Amino acid sequence: MSDMPPNPPARRPVWREPMMWLVVGGPMIVVVASLATMVLAIRGADPIVTSPTFAPTPSPDASRQPAVQARNHAATPR
């Protein structure tokens, strides 16, 4: 038997450790996904509608017309 201590394990670079990729990889994926979502939201934004398109003649009460019709329909007895 030899009285020499066993060889210590060789140190690997940090990027070769699987645990480091588990710890750092998750947050990196979230950051990339949030940036991609932001780009999609900015490029694909819907235009702002300033006038109602359902009313034949725009009037001040035209925007409330569907709600008024639904209320009246719900309030009428059968």
PDB file as gemmi writes it, atoms N, CA and C in Angstrom:
CRYST1    1.000    1.000    1.000  90.00  90.00  90.00 P 1                      
ATOM      1  N   MET A   1       0.821  -1.175   0.000  1.00  0.00           N  
ATOM      2  CA  MET A   1       0.000   0.000   0.000  1.00  0.00           C  
ATOM      3  C   MET A   1       0.869   1.243   0.000  1.00  0.00           C  
ATOM      4  N   SER A   2       0.338   2.220  -0.636  1.00  0.00           N  
ATOM      5  CA  SER A   2       1.078   3.458  -0.756  1.00  0.00           C  
ATOM      6  C   SER A   2       0.560   4.457   0.273  1.00  0.00           C  
ATOM      7  N   ASP A   3       1.439   5.291   0.797  1.00  0.00           N  
ATOM      8  CA  ASP A   3       1.058   6.301   1.777  1.00  0.00           C  
ATOM      9  C   ASP A   3       0.713   7.630   1.127  1.00  0.00           C  
ATOM     10  N   MET A   4       0.623   7.677  -0.186  1.00  0.00           N  
ATOM     11  CA  MET A   4       0.336   8.930  -0.884  1.00  0.00           C  
ATOM     12  C   MET A   4      -1.179   9.172  -0.906  1.00  0.00           C  
ATOM     13  N   PRO A   5      -1.588  10.442  -0.740  1.00  0.00           N  
ATOM     14  CA  PRO A   5      -3.030  10.742  -0.797  1.00  0.00           C  
ATOM     15  C   PRO A   5      -3.541  10.590  -2.231  1.00  0.00           C  
ATOM     16  N   PRO A   6      -4.852  10.315  -2.372  1.00  0.00           N  
ATOM     17  CA  PRO A   6      -5.382  10.181  -3.744  1.00  0.00           C  
ATOM     18  C   PRO A   6      -5.317  11.517  -4.485  1.00  0.00           C  
ATOM     19  N   ASN A   7      -5.313  11.427  -5.799  1.00  0.00           N  
ATOM     20  CA  ASN A   7      -5.242  12.642  -6.623  1.00  0.00           C  
ATOM     21  C   ASN A   7      -6.541  13.429  -6.483  1.00  0.00           C  
ATOM     22  N   PRO A   8      -6.438  14.752  -6.302  1.00  0.00           N  
ATOM     23  CA  PRO A   8      -7.669  15.559  -6.251  1.00  0.00           C  
ATOM     24  C   PRO A   8      -8.303  15.611  -7.640  1.00  0.00           C  
ATOM     25  N   PRO A   9      -9.638  15.749  -7.715  1.00  0.00           N  
ATOM     26  CA  PRO A   9     -10.267  15.820  -9.041  1.00  0.00           C  
ATOM     27  C   PRO A   9      -9.818  17.073  -9.790  1.00  0.00           C  
ATOM     28  N   ALA A  10      -9.648  16.920 -11.077  1.00  0.00           N  
ATOM     29  CA  ALA A  10      -9.210  18.047 -11.907  1.00  0.00           C  
ATOM     30  C   ALA A  10     -10.335  19.064 -12.012  1.00  0.00           C  
ATOM     31  N   ARG A  11     -10.003  20.333 -11.914  1.00  0.00           N  
ATOM     32  CA  ARG A  11     -11.006  21.401 -11.997  1.00  0.00           C  
ATOM     33  C   ARG A  11     -11.323  21.656 -13.463  1.00  0.00           C  
ATOM     34  N   ARG A  12     -12.635  21.726 -13.736  1.00  0.00           N  
ATOM     35  CA  ARG A  12     -13.079  22.007 -15.099  1.00  0.00           C  
ATOM     36  C   ARG A  12     -13.441  23.488 -15.188  1.00  0.00           C  
ATOM     37  N   PRO A  13     -13.412  24.058 -16.398  1.00  0.00           N  
ATOM     38  CA  PRO A  13     -13.867  25.443 -16.554  1.00  0.00           C  
ATOM     39  C   PRO A  13     -15.350  25.555 -16.187  1.00  0.00           C  
ATOM     40  N   VAL A  14     -15.754  26.735 -15.818  1.00  0.00           N  
ATOM     41  CA  VAL A  14     -17.122  26.956 -15.350  1.00  0.00           C  
ATOM     42  C   VAL A  14     -18.134  26.621 -16.437  1.00  0.00           C  
ATOM     43  N   TRP A  15     -17.878  26.954 -17.685  1.00  0.00           N  
ATOM     44  CA  TRP A  15     -18.854  26.728 -18.749  1.00  0.00           C  
ATOM     45  C   TRP A  15     -19.031  25.243 -19.065  1.00  0.00           C  
ATOM     46  N   ARG A  16     -18.199  24.382 -18.511  1.00  0.00           N  
ATOM     47  CA  ARG A  16     -18.350  22.941 -18.722  1.00  0.00           C  
ATOM     48  C   ARG A  16     -19.112  22.258 -17.580  1.00  0.00           C  
ATOM     49  N   GLU A  17     -19.526  23.009 -16.605  1.00  0.00           N  
ATOM     50  CA  GLU A  17     -20.296  22.454 -15.487  1.00  0.00           C  
ATOM     51  C   GLU A  17     -21.782  22.463 -15.839  1.00  0.00           C  
ATOM     52  N   PRO A  18     -22.461  21.325 -15.789  1.00  0.00           N  
ATOM     53  CA  PRO A  18     -23.885  21.289 -16.139  1.00  0.00           C  
ATOM     54  C   PRO A  18     -24.754  22.080 -15.162  1.00  0.00           C  
ATOM     55  N   MET A  19     -24.399  22.117 -13.894  1.00  0.00           N  
ATOM     56  CA  MET A  19     -25.212  22.840 -12.907  1.00  0.00           C  
ATOM     57  C   MET A  19     -25.213  24.339 -13.199  1.00  0.00           C  
ATOM     58  N   MET A  20     -24.107  24.866 -13.691  1.00  0.00           N  
ATOM     59  CA  MET A  20     -24.049  26.293 -14.023  1.00  0.00           C  
ATOM     60  C   MET A  20     -25.053  26.622 -15.119  1.00  0.00           C  
ATOM     61  N   TRP A  21     -25.219  25.744 -16.102  1.00  0.00           N  
ATOM     62  CA  TRP A  21     -26.167  25.992 -17.183  1.00  0.00           C  
ATOM     63  C   TRP A  21     -27.597  25.897 -16.694  1.00  0.00           C  
ATOM     64  N   LEU A  22     -27.856  25.062 -15.707  1.00  0.00           N  
ATOM     65  CA  LEU A  22     -29.199  24.990 -15.132  1.00  0.00           C  
ATOM     66  C   LEU A  22     -29.533  26.261 -14.355  1.00  0.00           C  
ATOM     67  N   VAL A  23     -28.556  26.802 -13.650  1.00  0.00           N  
ATOM     68  CA  VAL A  23     -28.791  27.998 -12.836  1.00  0.00           C  
ATOM     69  C   VAL A  23     -28.879  29.249 -13.702  1.00  0.00           C  
ATOM     70  N   VAL A  24     -28.029  29.382 -14.693  1.00  0.00           N  
ATOM     71  CA  VAL A  24     -27.969  30.587 -15.516  1.00  0.00           C  
ATOM     72  C   VAL A  24     -28.898  30.493 -16.726  1.00  0.00           C  
ATOM     73  N   GLY A  25     -29.116  29.288 -17.232  1.00  0.00           N  
ATOM     74  CA  GLY A  25     -29.889  29.114 -18.458  1.00  0.00           C  
ATOM     75  C   GLY A  25     -31.339  29.521 -18.328  1.00  0.00           C  
ATOM     76  N   GLY A  26     -31.977  29.200 -17.203  1.00  0.00           N  
ATOM     77  CA  GLY A  26     -33.389  29.550 -17.009  1.00  0.00           C  
ATOM     78  C   GLY A  26     -33.647  31.044 -17.105  1.00  0.00           C  
ATOM     79  N   PRO A  27     -32.960  31.856 -16.302  1.00  0.00           N  
ATOM     80  CA  PRO A  27     -33.159  33.308 -16.418  1.00  0.00           C  
ATOM     81  C   PRO A  27     -32.783  33.867 -17.787  1.00  0.00           C  
ATOM     82  N   MET A  28     -31.775  33.292 -18.437  1.00  0.00           N  
ATOM     83  CA  MET A  28     -31.407  33.774 -19.773  1.00  0.00           C  
ATOM     84  C   MET A  28     -32.534  33.514 -20.768  1.00  0.00           C  
ATOM     85  N   ILE A  29     -33.180  32.366 -20.671  1.00  0.00           N  
ATOM     86  CA  ILE A  29     -34.294  32.051 -21.569  1.00  0.00           C  
ATOM     87  C   ILE A  29     -35.456  33.014 -21.332  1.00  0.00           C  
ATOM     88  N   VAL A  30     -35.715  33.346 -20.068  1.00  0.00           N  
ATOM     89  CA  VAL A  30     -36.813  34.263 -19.743  1.00  0.00           C  
ATOM     90  C   VAL A  30     -36.533  35.657 -20.300  1.00  0.00           C  
ATOM     91  N   VAL A  31     -35.312  36.120 -20.195  1.00  0.00           N  
ATOM     92  CA  VAL A  31     -34.963  37.450 -20.710  1.00  0.00           C  
ATOM     93  C   VAL A  31     -35.113  37.483 -22.231  1.00  0.00           C  
ATOM     94  N   VAL A  32     -34.643  36.460 -22.921  1.00  0.00           N  
ATOM     95  CA  VAL A  32     -34.752  36.422 -24.382  1.00  0.00           C  
ATOM     96  C   VAL A  32     -36.221  36.353 -24.805  1.00  0.00           C  
ATOM     97  N   ALA A  33     -37.022  35.563 -24.097  1.00  0.00           N  
ATOM     98  CA  ALA A  33     -38.441  35.455 -24.435  1.00  0.00           C  
ATOM     99  C   ALA A  33     -39.170  36.767 -24.188  1.00  0.00           C  
ATOM    100  N   SER A  34     -38.819  37.487 -23.129  1.00  0.00           N  
ATOM    101  CA  SER A  34     -39.482  38.765 -22.873  1.00  0.00           C  
ATOM    102  C   SER A  34     -39.094  39.813 -23.914  1.00  0.00           C  
ATOM    103  N   LEU A  35     -37.869  39.803 -24.359  1.00  0.00           N  
ATOM    104  CA  LEU A  35     -37.466  40.731 -25.419  1.00  0.00           C  
ATOM    105  C   LEU A  35     -38.181  40.404 -26.730  1.00  0.00           C  
ATOM    106  N   ALA A  36     -38.317  39.126 -27.035  1.00  0.00           N  
ATOM    107  CA  ALA A  36     -39.037  38.738 -28.251  1.00  0.00           C  
ATOM    108  C   ALA A  36     -40.501  39.146 -28.165  1.00  0.00           C  
ATOM    109  N   THR A  37     -41.104  38.998 -26.993  1.00  0.00           N  
ATOM    110  CA  THR A  37     -42.498  39.412 -26.805  1.00  0.00           C  
ATOM    111  C   THR A  37     -42.642  40.917 -26.960  1.00  0.00           C  
ATOM    112  N   MET A  38     -41.697  41.672 -26.438  1.00  0.00           N  
ATOM    113  CA  MET A  38     -41.738  43.127 -26.564  1.00  0.00           C  
ATOM    114  C   MET A  38     -41.632  43.547 -28.034  1.00  0.00           C  
ATOM    115  N   VAL A  39     -40.754  42.914 -28.788  1.00  0.00           N  
ATOM    116  CA  VAL A  39     -40.602  43.242 -30.209  1.00  0.00           C  
ATOM    117  C   VAL A  39     -41.899  42.934 -30.953  1.00  0.00           C  
ATOM    118  N   LEU A  40     -42.503  41.786 -30.667  1.00  0.00           N  
ATOM    119  CA  LEU A  40     -43.768  41.448 -31.319  1.00  0.00           C  
ATOM    120  C   LEU A  40     -44.870  42.432 -30.956  1.00  0.00           C  
ATOM    121  N   ALA A  41     -44.905  42.872 -29.712  1.00  0.00           N  
ATOM    122  CA  ALA A  41     -45.938  43.810 -29.282  1.00  0.00           C  
ATOM    123  C   ALA A  41     -45.761  45.177 -29.927  1.00  0.00           C  
ATOM    124  N   ILE A  42     -44.534  45.610 -30.093  1.00  0.00           N  
ATOM    125  CA  ILE A  42     -44.289  46.931 -30.684  1.00  0.00           C  
ATOM    126  C   ILE A  42     -44.543  46.905 -32.192  1.00  0.00           C  
ATOM    127  N   ARG A  43     -44.075  45.878 -32.868  1.00  0.00           N  
ATOM    128  CA  ARG A  43     -44.226  45.819 -34.330  1.00  0.00           C  
ATOM    129  C   ARG A  43     -45.640  45.471 -34.765  1.00  0.00           C  
ATOM    130  N   GLY A  44     -46.362  44.716 -33.965  1.00  0.00           N  
ATOM    131  CA  GLY A  44     -47.680  44.259 -34.363  1.00  0.00           C  
ATOM    132  C   GLY A  44     -48.807  44.985 -33.662  1.00  0.00           C  
ATOM    133  N   ALA A  45     -48.568  46.211 -33.218  1.00  0.00           N  
ATOM    134  CA  ALA A  45     -49.597  46.956 -32.499  1.00  0.00           C  
ATOM    135  C   ALA A  45     -50.743  47.319 -33.436  1.00  0.00           C  
ATOM    136  N   ASP A  46     -51.954  47.186 -32.927  1.00  0.00           N  
ATOM    137  CA  ASP A  46     -53.132  47.553 -33.701  1.00  0.00           C  
ATOM    138  C   ASP A  46     -53.261  49.073 -33.757  1.00  0.00           C  
ATOM    139  N   PRO A  47     -53.776  49.600 -34.855  1.00  0.00           N  
ATOM    140  CA  PRO A  47     -53.962  51.052 -34.933  1.00  0.00           C  
ATOM    141  C   PRO A  47     -55.087  51.498 -33.995  1.00  0.00           C  
ATOM    142  N   ILE A  48     -55.002  52.721 -33.547  1.00  0.00           N  
ATOM    143  CA  ILE A  48     -56.012  53.282 -32.661  1.00  0.00           C  
ATOM    144  C   ILE A  48     -57.216  53.707 -33.487  1.00  0.00           C  
ATOM    145  N   VAL A  49     -58.399  53.271 -33.070  1.00  0.00           N  
ATOM    146  CA  VAL A  49     -59.635  53.619 -33.765  1.00  0.00           C  
ATOM    147  C   VAL A  49     -60.197  54.864 -33.085  1.00  0.00           C  
ATOM    148  N   THR A  50     -60.352  55.930 -33.855  1.00  0.00           N  
ATOM    149  CA  THR A  50     -60.844  57.175 -33.269  1.00  0.00           C  
ATOM    150  C   THR A  50     -62.322  57.409 -33.537  1.00  0.00           C  
ATOM    151  N   SER A  51     -62.858  56.782 -34.566  1.00  0.00           N  
ATOM    152  CA  SER A  51     -64.279  56.959 -34.848  1.00  0.00           C  
ATOM    153  C   SER A  51     -64.938  55.587 -34.956  1.00  0.00           C  
ATOM    154  N   PRO A  52     -66.172  55.458 -34.503  1.00  0.00           N  
ATOM    155  CA  PRO A  52     -66.834  54.158 -34.609  1.00  0.00           C  
ATOM    156  C   PRO A  52     -67.144  53.833 -36.065  1.00  0.00           C  
ATOM    157  N   THR A  53     -66.908  52.607 -36.448  1.00  0.00           N  
ATOM    158  CA  THR A  53     -67.132  52.202 -37.836  1.00  0.00           C  
ATOM    159  C   THR A  53     -68.475  51.515 -38.014  1.00  0.00           C  
ATOM    160  N   PHE A  54     -69.169  51.216 -36.926  1.00  0.00           N  
ATOM    161  CA  PHE A  54     -70.434  50.504 -37.037  1.00  0.00           C  
ATOM    162  C   PHE A  54     -71.618  51.426 -37.247  1.00  0.00           C  
ATOM    163  N   ALA A  55     -71.491  52.708 -36.927  1.00  0.00           N  
ATOM    164  CA  ALA A  55     -72.606  53.641 -37.056  1.00  0.00           C  
ATOM    165  C   ALA A  55     -72.559  54.300 -38.434  1.00  0.00           C  
ATOM    166  N   PRO A  56     -73.706  54.358 -39.138  1.00  0.00           N  
ATOM    167  CA  PRO A  56     -73.697  54.991 -40.458  1.00  0.00           C  
ATOM    168  C   PRO A  56     -73.428  56.487 -40.372  1.00  0.00           C  
ATOM    169  N   THR A  57     -73.961  57.145 -39.358  1.00  0.00           N  
ATOM    170  CA  THR A  57     -73.694  58.571 -39.177  1.00  0.00           C  
ATOM    171  C   THR A  57     -73.121  58.771 -37.790  1.00  0.00           C  
ATOM    172  N   PRO A  58     -71.901  59.253 -37.691  1.00  0.00           N  
ATOM    173  CA  PRO A  58     -71.307  59.444 -36.368  1.00  0.00           C  
ATOM    174  C   PRO A  58     -72.073  60.492 -35.567  1.00  0.00           C  
ATOM    175  N   SER A  59     -72.420  60.126 -34.364  1.00  0.00           N  
ATOM    176  CA  SER A  59     -73.076  61.054 -33.453  1.00  0.00           C  
ATOM    177  C   SER A  59     -72.474  60.868 -32.071  1.00  0.00           C  
ATOM    178  N   PRO A  60     -72.734  61.780 -31.154  1.00  0.00           N  
ATOM    179  CA  PRO A  60     -72.141  61.651 -29.816  1.00  0.00           C  
ATOM    180  C   PRO A  60     -72.566  60.368 -29.105  1.00  0.00           C  
ATOM    181  N   ASP A  61     -73.796  59.867 -29.359  1.00  0.00           N  
ATOM    182  CA  ASP A  61     -74.261  58.672 -28.671  1.00  0.00           C  
ATOM    183  C   ASP A  61     -74.012  57.392 -29.465  1.00  0.00           C  
ATOM    184  N   ALA A  62     -73.333  57.477 -30.591  1.00  0.00           N  
ATOM    185  CA  ALA A  62     -73.121  56.300 -31.436  1.00  0.00           C  
ATOM    186  C   ALA A  62     -72.250  55.257 -30.733  1.00  0.00           C  
ATOM    187  N   SER A  63     -71.352  55.679 -29.894  1.00  0.00           N  
ATOM    188  CA  SER A  63     -70.485  54.707 -29.236  1.00  0.00           C  
ATOM    189  C   SER A  63     -71.238  53.913 -28.182  1.00  0.00           C  
ATOM    190  N   ARG A  64     -72.352  54.428 -27.683  1.00  0.00           N  
ATOM    191  CA  ARG A  64     -73.135  53.723 -26.666  1.00  0.00           C  
ATOM    192  C   ARG A  64     -74.265  52.898 -27.266  1.00  0.00           C  
ATOM    193  N   GLN A  65     -74.466  52.970 -28.541  1.00  0.00           N  
ATOM    194  CA  GLN A  65     -75.614  52.334 -29.171  1.00  0.00           C  
ATOM    195  C   GLN A  65     -75.685  50.818 -28.928  1.00  0.00           C  
ATOM    196  N   PRO A  66     -74.633  50.041 -29.102  1.00  0.00           N  
ATOM    197  CA  PRO A  66     -74.753  48.597 -28.852  1.00  0.00           C  
ATOM    198  C   PRO A  66     -75.129  48.288 -27.402  1.00  0.00           C  
ATOM    199  N   ALA A  67     -74.602  49.039 -26.461  1.00  0.00           N  
ATOM    200  CA  ALA A  67     -74.925  48.788 -25.059  1.00  0.00           C  
ATOM    201  C   ALA A  67     -76.382  49.126 -24.769  1.00  0.00           C  
ATOM    202  N   VAL A  68     -76.875  50.190 -25.359  1.00  0.00           N  
ATOM    203  CA  VAL A  68     -78.269  50.577 -25.145  1.00  0.00           C  
ATOM    204  C   VAL A  68     -79.196  49.533 -25.751  1.00  0.00           C  
ATOM    205  N   GLN A  69     -78.872  49.048 -26.932  1.00  0.00           N  
ATOM    206  CA  GLN A  69     -79.699  48.017 -27.564  1.00  0.00           C  
ATOM    207  C   GLN A  69     -79.702  46.736 -26.740  1.00  0.00           C  
ATOM    208  N   ALA A  70     -78.585  46.350 -26.212  1.00  0.00           N  
ATOM    209  CA  ALA A  70     -78.512  45.131 -25.394  1.00  0.00           C  
ATOM    210  C   ALA A  70     -79.303  45.316 -24.113  1.00  0.00           C  
ATOM    211  N   ARG A  71     -79.202  46.494 -23.491  1.00  0.00           N  
ATOM    212  CA  ARG A  71     -79.967  46.747 -22.271  1.00  0.00           C  
ATOM    213  C   ARG A  71     -81.454  46.707 -22.535  1.00  0.00           C  
ATOM    214  N   ASN A  72     -81.893  47.321 -23.630  1.00  0.00           N  
ATOM    215  CA  ASN A  72     -83.301  47.329 -23.960  1.00  0.00           C  
ATOM    216  C   ASN A  72     -83.801  45.928 -24.303  1.00  0.00           C  
ATOM    217  N   HIS A  73     -82.973  45.159 -24.987  1.00  0.00           N  
ATOM    218  CA  HIS A  73     -83.364  43.808 -25.326  1.00  0.00           C  
ATOM    219  C   HIS A  73     -83.493  42.938 -24.068  1.00  0.00           C  
ATOM    220  N   ALA A  74     -82.598  43.105 -23.127  1.00  0.00           N  
ATOM    221  CA  ALA A  74     -82.635  42.327 -21.901  1.00  0.00           C  
ATOM    222  C   ALA A  74     -83.787  42.756 -21.005  1.00  0.00           C  
ATOM    223  N   ALA A  75     -84.229  44.012 -21.105  1.00  0.00           N  
ATOM    224  CA  ALA A  75     -85.273  44.524 -20.236  1.00  0.00           C  
ATOM    225  C   ALA A  75     -86.677  44.245 -20.764  1.00  0.00           C  
ATOM    226  N   THR A  76     -86.811  43.896 -22.036  1.00  0.00           N  
ATOM    227  CA  THR A  76     -88.162  43.669 -22.598  1.00  0.00           C  
ATOM    228  C   THR A  76     -88.712  42.344 -22.125  1.00  0.00           C  
ATOM    229  N   PRO A  77     -89.981  42.320 -21.730  1.00  0.00           N  
ATOM    230  CA  PRO A  77     -90.567  41.043 -21.302  1.00  0.00           C  
ATOM    231  C   PRO A  77     -90.874  40.164 -22.510  1.00  0.00           C  
ATOM    232  N   ARG A  78     -90.981  38.902 -22.289  1.00  0.00           N  
ATOM    233  CA  ARG A  78     -91.250  37.957 -23.380  1.00  0.00           C  
ATOM    234  C   ARG A  78     -92.708  37.786 -23.570  1.00  0.00           C  
TER     235      ARG A  78                                                      
END                                                                             
